[in-house]
C-alpha cells in the first residue's frame, strides 16, 4: 500500500490501522497512544475548538491490539492505570507526571496527575543511551490540536529510548511524527480521521520547515541490523 502522504522521512497513511498495518511489513518500534476505552468527550464549550470524538474509544480493543503488534526493538503504549488489568504484563510501566488535575470522582478518588506508558521489549532491544528511569516529568499541552495531545518533548524522550523506524498506528495530530522530525528519525503514521490526518501533515511539514537549532543531534548508535 502506498502512503497517502510522504513528507521527508515520514510516511503517513489515512485509513484504518487494522487494514494498513499488515501491508507494511516488519516494524522496528511502536510509540503510540491508542484509544483505551475512556469514551472521551470534549469539555470545550466553544464550538470552534471542540474536538470530535475519538474513533474506537468505546472499548479497550484497540489498546489490546496495539500491545500485540510485533516490533523488533520495542513498544511504548500509553494507557490509563486500570488498563493494566486488560493487557499482557509489560516489561516496565513508565509514569508520565503531567501536572494537571484530571476529571473523575471528585469526592472519593485521588486527583490523577499522571498517566502510564507500557513498555514491551522486542528480540533486538537495547537502550541507545543507557538505562532510563521509569518517570518522566513533563507538563501537558493545552490540547490545541487533539483531545489527548501529548507534549513534543515527552515523545522525544520516549523515542530516544528506541531504535529504527517509529510506527504510530494512532497518529492523531502527529505529535510523534513531529518529535521524530526533530530527532532525525524515520516515521510511519496511520490515522483514521481525515481531520486529524490533515493536522498531522501540516504539523510535520512545519517541523521540517522550522528545525529546532537548539536540539542536540541524534546520538550515533552502533548496532546490528534491524532487518
Protein Blocks (a to p, Z undefined) as FASTA:
>chain_A
ZZfbdghjaccdeddfklmmmmnopafbdcddddehlopacfbfblkloccddehilbmk
lmmmmmmpccfkbccddddfklmmmpccdfbdcdddehpacedjfklcccdfbdcddddd
dfkbccfkopadfbdcddddehlmbmkbccfklmmmmmmmpgcjdddfblmnommmmmmm
mnopacddddfblklmmmmmmmmmmmmmmccfkbccddddddddfZZ
